[in-house]
Structures are given as structure tokens and as C-alpha cells.
């Protein structure tokens, strides 16, 4: 009797683990929130946003976006963009990872913003990750000609 119970328990655990492995990342979006009275992003400036697994495998990317968009510094602005999926990534592979934001300014441009990423999975779940650091939630990020990259890790 004990042998049958152990075998049944193993089968249930094994089926559960297998179902987790079939859940994939289906969608990734980034929202850039630009606070009022910050530096503005010029029309000619390009932004790249990339989602990576903890092992450095590229999941999704927004490549050279927002070139025709001016984010003025006079008011709050928020825009959401779809990242292009680059690889099939399972939910188990993206339990931790990092986002990277890169700026390609045409002139000397500095952009201050608060990023928020949303990752959707094939099982219908969604995760929202805000650009925060250990000390302050909703931390402003800055990219410029002098410092073109910012990245931050996450753990689901």
C-alpha cells in the first residue's frame, strides 16, 4: 500500500512540473512614464528596451523606438510599447532576469523616466515589473549621451 501511494505522489509532482515547462512568455510591453519638469526626450533620440533571462538570453526587444516622438518636460507623459519576441522562453526560465534600456541620441540628449514592464504568459498570467531599486519604489532612471545604458534585475 505504501509503495502505491509513493508512486502516485511522484506521478502528480511530475505532471505538475511538466505543465510548468509548457508555459511560455507570449507578450512583453514597456511603459515609459516621463515625470513633469524632468529633462525631455528629443524627437531624434532612439530608445532600445530589451528583456533578458538571468542567463543573458534575449527574450524580447523594442528596437530603436520613439524616434518621431518628443516627450516634453512641461507635463506628465506615459506611452506603452510592444516588445518583439525574440525567442521561445518558458516561464521557468524567466523567474529572474533583467531589463536594459539604451539611448541613441542624435544630439546631446538626456532622458529621465520611470519604466514599467509587463510580461504575459500562455497560461493567462501577467507580471508587472516597475523600474525600482532597493531604496525607493518608482525610481527615476536616466539615460544620456554620457551614460547611454541603465538596467535593473527582477525576480518573480
Z-matrix of the N, CA and C atoms (Angstrom, degrees):
N
C 1 1.442
C 2 1.527 1 111.13
N 3 1.328 2 118.09 1 -42.57
C 4 1.460 3 121.29 2 179.70
C 5 1.522 4 111.25 3 -64.46
N 6 1.322 5 117.71 4 -35.95
C 7 1.461 6 121.03 5 179.48
C 8 1.526 7 111.32 6 -64.16
N 9 1.296 8 117.48 7 -40.18
C 10 1.463 9 121.36 8 179.59
C 11 1.525 10 110.20 9 -65.88
N 12 1.309 11 118.51 10 -41.77
C 13 1.452 12 122.99 11 179.89
C 14 1.524 13 110.68 12 -63.06
N 15 1.310 14 117.17 13 -43.09
C 16 1.467 15 121.05 14 178.48
C 17 1.520 16 110.33 15 -63.96
N 18 1.305 17 118.48 16 -43.18
C 19 1.452 18 122.60 17 179.28
C 20 1.520 19 111.40 18 -63.29
N 21 1.297 20 118.37 19 -41.97
C 22 1.460 21 122.34 20 178.28
C 23 1.521 22 109.80 21 -65.07
N 24 1.321 23 118.72 22 -43.00
C 25 1.467 24 121.75 23 178.50
C 26 1.509 25 110.87 24 -61.03
N 27 1.324 26 118.57 25 -42.19
C 28 1.458 27 122.20 26 178.83
C 29 1.521 28 110.72 27 -62.55
N 30 1.311 29 117.08 28 -42.74
C 31 1.465 30 120.61 29 -179.78
C 32 1.515 31 111.61 30 -63.60
N 33 1.310 32 118.17 31 -40.96
C 34 1.470 33 121.29 32 179.19
C 35 1.515 34 110.16 33 -65.10
N 36 1.318 35 118.73 34 -44.88
C 37 1.463 36 121.85 35 178.29
C 38 1.517 37 110.78 36 -63.49
N 39 1.304 38 117.66 37 -40.36
C 40 1.462 39 121.71 38 -178.32
C 41 1.533 40 110.73 39 -66.96
N 42 1.313 41 118.57 40 -40.84
C 43 1.466 42 122.29 41 177.87
C 44 1.521 43 109.96 42 -64.81
N 45 1.336 44 117.24 43 -41.52
C 46 1.458 45 121.29 44 179.33
C 47 1.525 46 110.90 45 -63.09
N 48 1.313 47 118.05 46 -43.29
C 49 1.465 48 121.38 47 178.72
C 50 1.520 49 110.80 48 -64.12
N 51 1.340 50 117.40 49 -39.94
C 52 1.462 51 121.33 50 179.90
C 53 1.525 52 111.52 51 -64.47
N 54 1.353 53 117.47 52 -39.37
C 55 1.460 54 120.05 53 -179.71
C 56 1.520 55 111.32 54 -66.81
N 57 1.327 56 118.66 55 -33.32
C 58 1.466 57 121.98 56 175.44
C 59 1.527 58 110.60 57 -64.07
N 60 1.322 59 116.94 58 -35.55
C 61 1.462 60 120.88 59 -177.29
C 62 1.520 61 112.68 60 -72.07
N 63 1.326 62 118.69 61 -16.72
C 64 1.458 63 120.52 62 -179.48
C 65 1.528 64 112.89 63 -91.96
N 66 1.318 65 117.62 64 -8.05
C 67 1.466 66 121.76 65 178.48
C 68 1.522 67 108.33 66 -80.28
N 69 1.344 68 115.86 67 124.45
C 70 1.464 69 120.23 68 -176.83
C 71 1.530 70 110.71 69 -118.66
N 72 1.321 71 115.37 70 160.35
C 73 1.457 72 121.75 71 172.44
C 74 1.527 73 106.51 72 -72.68
N 75 1.328 74 117.15 73 124.39
C 76 1.464 75 120.67 74 -178.66
C 77 1.519 76 112.97 75 -107.09
N 78 1.330 77 116.49 76 -21.01
C 79 1.451 78 119.04 77 -171.30
C 80 1.527 79 109.25 78 -159.30
N 81 1.318 80 116.04 79 144.11
C 82 1.462 81 121.19 80 173.89
C 83 1.516 82 107.96 81 -142.50
N 84 1.331 83 115.72 82 135.35
C 85 1.462 84 122.01 83 179.91
C 86 1.514 85 109.26 84 -132.31
N 87 1.318 86 116.30 85 154.46
C 88 1.454 87 121.68 86 173.38
C 89 1.519 88 108.15 87 -127.68
N 90 1.317 89 115.47 88 138.19
C 91 1.461 90 122.01 89 172.83
C 92 1.517 91 107.37 90 -115.39
N 93 1.312 92 115.64 91 127.05
C 94 1.456 93 121.40 92 175.52
C 95 1.521 94 107.73 93 -101.66
N 96 1.316 95 116.76 94 117.78
C 97 1.455 96 121.81 95 176.36
C 98 1.519 97 106.84 96 -104.61
N 99 1.322 98 116.37 97 119.93
C 100 1.458 99 121.13 98 -178.03
C 101 1.527 100 107.70 99 -107.57
N 102 1.339 101 117.17 100 109.57
C 103 1.467 102 119.89 101 -178.35
C 104 1.526 103 112.21 102 -66.28
N 105 1.312 104 115.68 103 154.57
C 106 1.470 105 121.08 104 177.29
C 107 1.528 106 110.30 105 -64.05
N 108 1.304 107 114.88 106 150.33
C 109 1.466 108 123.87 107 176.39
C 110 1.518 109 112.73 108 60.29
N 111 1.320 110 117.41 109 30.65
C 112 1.462 111 121.07 110 171.86
C 113 1.520 112 106.56 111 -104.52
N 114 1.297 113 116.68 112 177.74
C 115 1.458 114 119.35 113 174.29
C 116 1.521 115 108.24 114 -64.87
N 117 1.305 116 117.61 115 143.72
C 118 1.458 117 119.71 116 -179.58
C 119 1.525 118 111.00 117 -95.17
N 120 1.342 119 115.82 118 160.16
C 121 1.463 120 121.48 119 175.77
C 122 1.516 121 107.70 120 -96.52
N 123 1.328 122 116.06 121 123.97
C 124 1.457 123 120.92 122 179.87
C 125 1.523 124 111.17 123 -70.66
N 126 1.322 125 116.04 124 158.66
C 127 1.465 126 122.90 125 -179.06
C 128 1.528 127 111.67 126 -59.52
N 129 1.311 128 117.88 127 -35.66
C 130 1.463 129 121.28 128 -174.94
C 131 1.525 130 113.91 129 -80.76
N 132 1.312 131 118.52 130 -8.86
C 133 1.463 132 122.27 131 -176.15
C 134 1.528 133 111.15 132 -78.89
N 135 1.319 134 116.33 133 133.49
C 136 1.468 135 123.36 134 178.32
C 137 1.528 136 109.67 135 -104.69
N 138 1.338 137 115.84 136 142.80
C 139 1.461 138 122.17 137 179.47
C 140 1.529 139 109.02 138 -121.38
N 141 1.324 140 116.53 139 137.60
C 142 1.461 141 122.54 140 173.14
C 143 1.525 142 107.85 141 -121.84
N 144 1.328 143 116.92 142 129.98
C 145 1.463 144 122.87 143 177.79
C 146 1.523 145 107.88 144 -123.33
N 147 1.321 146 117.05 145 129.36
C 148 1.463 147 121.30 146 -175.78
C 149 1.523 148 110.46 147 -132.49
N 150 1.328 149 115.71 148 137.49
C 151 1.461 150 123.76 149 175.51
C 152 1.524 151 107.98 150 -105.34
N 153 1.335 152 116.86 151 128.00
C 154 1.463 153 123.25 152 179.76
C 155 1.526 154 110.52 153 -122.66
N 156 1.331 155 115.93 154 152.89
C 157 1.467 156 120.59 155 168.20
C 158 1.521 157 107.51 156 -75.45
N 159 1.327 158 116.70 157 168.68
C 160 1.465 159 120.83 158 177.89
C 161 1.525 160 111.56 159 -60.11
N 162 1.333 161 117.30 160 -26.15
C 163 1.469 162 122.02 161 -179.85
C 164 1.534 163 111.94 162 -87.21
N 165 1.336 164 117.47 163 4.26
C 166 1.455 165 120.82 164 176.32
C 167 1.516 166 115.36 165 86.52
N 168 1.328 167 118.11 166 11.73
C 169 1.464 168 120.85 167 177.35
C 170 1.525 169 108.87 168 -81.68
N 171 1.322 170 117.49 169 126.82
C 172 1.461 171 121.68 170 -178.55
C 173 1.526 172 109.88 171 -71.66
N 174 1.332 173 115.95 172 126.05
C 175 1.461 174 122.96 173 -178.80
C 176 1.519 175 109.92 174 -95.78
N 177 1.334 176 116.18 175 -53.75
C 178 1.461 177 121.58 176 -175.05
C 179 1.520 178 109.33 177 -149.87
N 180 1.361 179 115.12 178 156.55
C 181 1.458 180 118.55 179 -174.82
C 182 1.522 181 111.24 180 -150.50
N 183 1.308 182 115.08 181 140.41
C 184 1.454 183 123.71 182 169.57
C 185 1.525 184 104.38 183 -109.28
N 186 1.316 185 116.56 184 107.51
C 187 1.459 186 120.95 185 -168.99
C 188 1.524 187 111.99 186 -101.39
N 189 1.315 188 116.58 187 117.50
C 190 1.465 189 124.07 188 176.64
C 191 1.527 190 111.87 189 50.13
N 192 1.291 191 113.87 190 60.81
C 193 1.462 192 122.31 191 -178.17
C 194 1.522 193 111.18 192 -89.40
N 195 1.302 194 113.54 193 165.44
C 196 1.462 195 123.21 194 162.66
C 197 1.523 196 113.79 195 68.60
N 198 1.319 197 118.20 196 22.03
C 199 1.456 198 120.87 197 -177.56
C 200 1.509 199 114.24 198 -65.72
N 201 1.317 200 117.97 199 -26.74
C 202 1.460 201 120.18 200 -179.63
C 203 1.518 202 112.56 201 -102.34
N 204 1.328 203 116.36 202 11.17
C 205 1.460 204 120.21 203 -175.59
C 206 1.519 205 109.82 204 -111.05
N 207 1.307 206 116.12 205 130.23
C 208 1.457 207 122.29 206 175.45
C 209 1.519 208 108.05 207 -105.69
N 210 1.326 209 116.52 208 122.19
C 211 1.453 210 120.72 209 174.62
C 212 1.527 211 106.69 210 -97.20
N 213 1.322 212 118.20 211 102.66
C 214 1.460 213 120.06 212 -177.28
C 215 1.523 214 111.98 213 -71.92
N 216 1.315 215 116.04 214 159.37
C 217 1.458 216 119.53 215 179.43
C 218 1.522 217 113.21 216 -93.77
N 219 1.319 218 118.06 217 5.15
C 220 1.463 219 121.18 218 -176.27
C 221 1.527 220 113.39 219 -83.92
N 222 1.326 221 118.30 220 -19.88
C 223 1.461 222 119.28 221 -177.85
C 224 1.520 223 110.10 222 -150.38
N 225 1.340 224 115.26 223 173.77
C 226 1.460 225 120.45 224 177.18
C 227 1.523 226 109.07 225 -75.04
N 228 1.314 227 116.53 226 138.25
C 229 1.453 228 121.93 227 178.91
C 230 1.516 229 108.24 228 -135.19
N 231 1.327 230 116.57 229 141.53
C 232 1.451 231 120.63 230 178.23
C 233 1.520 232 108.68 231 -143.22
N 234 1.329 233 116.93 232 130.78
C 235 1.461 234 122.06 233 178.16
C 236 1.514 235 109.58 234 -138.49
N 237 1.348 236 116.28 235 141.80
C 238 1.459 237 122.10 236 179.52
C 239 1.523 238 109.28 237 -112.72
N 240 1.330 239 115.92 238 137.96
C 241 1.463 240 122.32 239 -178.49
C 242 1.519 241 110.30 240 -130.74
N 243 1.315 242 115.58 241 143.01
C 244 1.463 243 124.24 242 177.13
C 245 1.526 244 109.18 243 -81.85
N 246 1.324 245 117.54 244 131.17
C 247 1.458 246 121.52 245 172.70
C 248 1.519 247 108.32 246 -89.79
N 249 1.323 248 117.45 247 142.79
C 250 1.462 249 122.04 248 176.67
C 251 1.520 250 109.00 249 -80.65
N 252 1.342 251 115.71 250 129.40
C 253 1.459 252 120.03 251 177.68
C 254 1.522 253 108.52 252 -69.15
N 255 1.322 254 117.16 253 133.38
C 256 1.462 255 122.23 254 -177.38
C 257 1.525 256 113.11 255 -109.06
N 258 1.324 257 117.75 256 -24.53
C 259 1.461 258 122.98 257 -178.23
C 260 1.519 259 109.27 258 -147.44
N 261 1.319 260 116.35 259 159.67
C 262 1.457 261 120.83 260 170.56
C 263 1.515 262 106.81 261 -83.12
N 264 1.313 263 115.59 262 117.31
C 265 1.459 264 121.24 263 -177.73
C 266 1.521 265 108.33 264 -123.05
N 267 1.326 266 115.91 265 130.60
C 268 1.449 267 121.35 266 178.00
C 269 1.519 268 110.51 267 -84.52
N 270 1.320 269 115.28 268 152.22
C 271 1.464 270 120.97 269 -179.47
C 272 1.526 271 111.10 270 -55.36
N 273 1.294 272 116.99 271 -37.01
C 274 1.465 273 120.92 272 179.70
C 275 1.532 274 112.03 273 -64.57
N 276 1.335 275 118.09 274 -24.93
C 277 1.466 276 122.02 275 179.96
C 278 1.523 277 112.62 276 -81.67
N 279 1.322 278 117.88 277 -18.21
C 280 1.458 279 121.18 278 -173.04
C 281 1.537 280 111.60 279 -112.87
N 282 1.315 281 117.05 280 26.07
C 283 1.462 282 119.82 281 176.57
C 284 1.522 283 111.37 282 -65.04
N 285 1.308 284 115.79 283 -24.53
C 286 1.456 285 121.24 284 170.67
C 287 1.525 286 106.90 285 -145.66
N 288 1.290 287 115.46 286 157.29
C 289 1.453 288 120.99 287 -178.44
C 290 1.511 289 109.80 288 179.52
N 291 1.314 290 116.17 289 -158.38
C 292 1.457 291 118.90 290 177.84
C 293 1.523 292 110.16 291 -155.37
N 294 1.315 293 114.04 292 156.66
C 295 1.456 294 122.94 293 175.60
C 296 1.514 295 107.96 294 -110.58
N 297 1.306 296 115.17 295 146.73
C 298 1.462 297 120.20 296 176.01
C 299 1.523 298 108.37 297 -130.71
N 300 1.324 299 116.66 298 133.87
C 301 1.457 300 123.43 299 175.52
C 302 1.527 301 107.02 300 -116.22
N 303 1.333 302 115.85 301 131.88
C 304 1.469 303 121.61 302 -179.13
C 305 1.528 304 108.98 303 -129.20
N 306 1.320 305 116.69 304 140.94
C 307 1.457 306 122.28 305 179.15
C 308 1.530 307 109.16 306 -113.83
N 309 1.320 308 115.55 307 138.14
C 310 1.472 309 122.53 308 172.85
C 311 1.525 310 107.18 309 -120.59
N 312 1.334 311 117.08 310 87.16
C 313 1.458 312 119.18 311 -178.57
C 314 1.523 313 111.52 312 -78.80
N 315 1.311 314 116.45 313 145.41
C 316 1.456 315 121.87 314 174.76
C 317 1.524 316 109.36 315 -84.85
N 318 1.308 317 116.09 316 -28.19
C 319 1.460 318 122.97 317 176.07
C 320 1.514 319 106.90 318 -128.63
N 321 1.295 320 117.14 319 -170.20
C 322 1.456 321 120.16 320 177.67
C 323 1.527 322 108.43 321 -76.48
N 324 1.302 323 117.00 322 97.59
C 325 1.462 324 122.47 323 -175.71
C 326 1.519 325 109.37 324 -123.43
N 327 1.304 326 115.86 325 140.78
C 328 1.461 327 122.10 326 174.62
C 329 1.518 328 106.73 327 -125.65
N 330 1.334 329 116.97 328 133.01
C 331 1.454 330 121.24 329 -177.60
C 332 1.515 331 109.18 330 -123.32
N 333 1.320 332 116.60 331 121.74
C 334 1.458 333 122.87 332 177.69
C 335 1.527 334 107.07 333 -108.73
N 336 1.331 335 116.65 334 128.21
C 337 1.461 336 120.94 335 -173.43
C 338 1.513 337 110.39 336 -156.85
N 339 1.320 338 116.14 337 169.70
C 340 1.465 339 123.01 338 174.15
C 341 1.526 340 106.76 339 -121.88
N 342 1.352 341 118.26 340 113.08
C 343 1.465 342 120.02 341 -179.65
C 344 1.527 343 112.53 342 -88.68
N 345 1.326 344 115.79 343 145.97
C 346 1.457 345 122.44 344 171.56
C 347 1.528 346 106.92 345 -134.71
N 348 1.321 347 116.31 346 128.87
C 349 1.457 348 121.82 347 179.28
C 350 1.516 349 109.61 348 -110.37
N 351 1.324 350 116.15 349 145.13
C 352 1.458 351 121.53 350 174.42
C 353 1.527 352 107.71 351 -125.94
N 354 1.335 353 115.84 352 127.42
C 355 1.461 354 122.03 353 178.32
C 356 1.524 355 107.47 354 -113.83
N 357 1.331 356 116.87 355 129.37
C 358 1.468 357 122.40 356 178.19
C 359 1.526 358 109.22 357 -111.52
N 360 1.331 359 115.46 358 146.98
C 361 1.460 360 121.91 359 -177.97
C 362 1.520 361 110.79 360 -120.50
N 363 1.328 362 116.20 361 159.93
C 364 1.465 363 121.91 362 -176.89
C 365 1.525 364 113.41 363 -67.01
N 366 1.329 365 118.55 364 -14.71
C 367 1.467 366 120.62 365 176.79
C 368 1.526 367 111.84 366 -88.01
N 369 1.346 368 117.25 367 5.36
C 370 1.455 369 121.83 368 177.72
C 371 1.516 370 114.96 369 92.59
N 372 1.313 371 118.19 370 -5.93
C 373 1.462 372 120.32 371 179.55
C 374 1.528 373 110.46 372 -81.25
N 375 1.329 374 115.19 373 154.73
C 376 1.462 375 122.53 374 177.64
C 377 1.522 376 108.40 375 -135.16
N 378 1.315 377 115.60 376 147.52
C 379 1.452 378 121.83 377 177.84
C 380 1.519 379 107.50 378 -127.88
N 381 1.332 380 117.03 379 133.68
C 382 1.453 381 121.74 380 175.79
C 383 1.514 382 108.67 381 -109.90
N 384 1.322 383 115.93 382 130.18
C 385 1.459 384 122.22 383 -178.45
C 386 1.518 385 107.71 384 -124.11
N 387 1.314 386 116.23 385 119.34
C 388 1.456 387 121.22 386 -178.90
C 389 1.518 388 109.67 387 -95.91
N 390 1.316 389 115.32 388 147.52
C 391 1.462 390 120.57 389 178.68
C 392 1.512 391 110.69 390 -71.19
N 393 1.308 392 116.17 391 85.85
C 394 1.463 393 121.34 392 -175.69
C 395 1.524 394 109.62 393 -120.47
N 396 1.308 395 115.14 394 166.33
C 397 1.452 396 119.39 395 169.23
C 398 1.521 397 107.59 396 -125.28
N 399 1.320 398 117.07 397 -179.24
C 400 1.462 399 121.36 398 -175.07
C 401 1.533 400 111.99 399 -61.12
N 402 1.322 401 117.66 400 -33.66
C 403 1.457 402 120.79 401 -171.87
C 404 1.527 403 113.90 402 -87.75
N 405 1.313 404 117.80 403 -40.95
C 406 1.453 405 120.57 404 -170.74
C 407 1.519 406 111.43 405 -134.39
N 408 1.344 407 117.80 406 125.08
C 409 1.466 408 117.72 407 173.72
C 410 1.527 409 110.45 408 -70.43
N 411 1.297 410 116.05 409 156.10
C 412 1.458 411 122.90 410 179.34
C 413 1.527 412 112.00 411 56.71
N 414 1.288 413 115.76 412 44.89
C 415 1.450 414 121.32 413 -178.54
C 416 1.520 415 111.10 414 -69.02
N 417 1.306 416 116.05 415 135.59
C 418 1.456 417 121.09 416 174.52
C 419 1.512 418 108.71 417 -71.21
N 420 1.311 419 114.56 418 138.17
C 421 1.459 420 121.69 419 176.10
C 422 1.518 421 107.98 420 -109.00
N 423 1.305 422 116.31 421 155.97
C 424 1.457 423 120.35 422 179.85
C 425 1.524 424 108.66 423 -137.56
N 426 1.325 425 115.57 424 131.22
C 427 1.460 426 121.64 425 170.80
C 428 1.525 427 106.77 426 -127.77
N 429 1.320 428 115.30 427 144.95
C 430 1.464 429 119.47 428 -176.98
C 431 1.518 430 109.04 429 -154.37
N 432 1.312 431 115.78 430 179.26
C 433 1.455 432 121.01 431 177.19
C 434 1.532 433 110.11 432 -61.48
N 435 1.320 434 116.32 433 -37.39
C 436 1.475 435 121.04 434 -179.35
C 437 1.531 436 112.52 435 -75.93
N 438 1.318 437 117.71 436 -32.68
C 439 1.468 438 123.26 437 -179.32
C 440 1.526 439 107.80 438 -135.44
N 441 1.355 440 117.96 439 82.52
C 442 1.467 441 121.00 440 -170.49
C 443 1.526 442 116.37 441 -77.51
N 444 1.312 443 119.23 442 -6.69
C 445 1.461 444 121.03 443 -175.09
C 446 1.522 445 111.98 444 -125.82
N 447 1.321 446 114.90 445 143.90
C 448 1.456 447 121.80 446 168.17
C 449 1.527 448 106.44 447 -140.51
N 450 1.306 449 116.84 448 142.42
C 451 1.462 450 120.03 449 178.00
C 452 1.519 451 108.88 450 -143.60
N 453 1.312 452 115.22 451 158.60
C 454 1.450 453 119.51 452 176.48
C 455 1.517 454 109.78 453 -150.77
N 456 1.331 455 116.35 454 139.49
C 457 1.460 456 120.97 455 179.06
C 458 1.517 457 111.40 456 -81.96
N 459 1.328 458 116.24 457 162.19
C 460 1.458 459 121.49 458 173.80
C 461 1.517 460 108.76 459 -143.71
N 462 1.332 461 114.82 460 158.13
C 463 1.463 462 123.17 461 174.81
C 464 1.513 463 107.49 462 -136.41
N 465 1.323 464 116.73 463 126.94
C 466 1.468 465 120.95 464 -179.03
C 467 1.513 466 110.36 465 -85.31
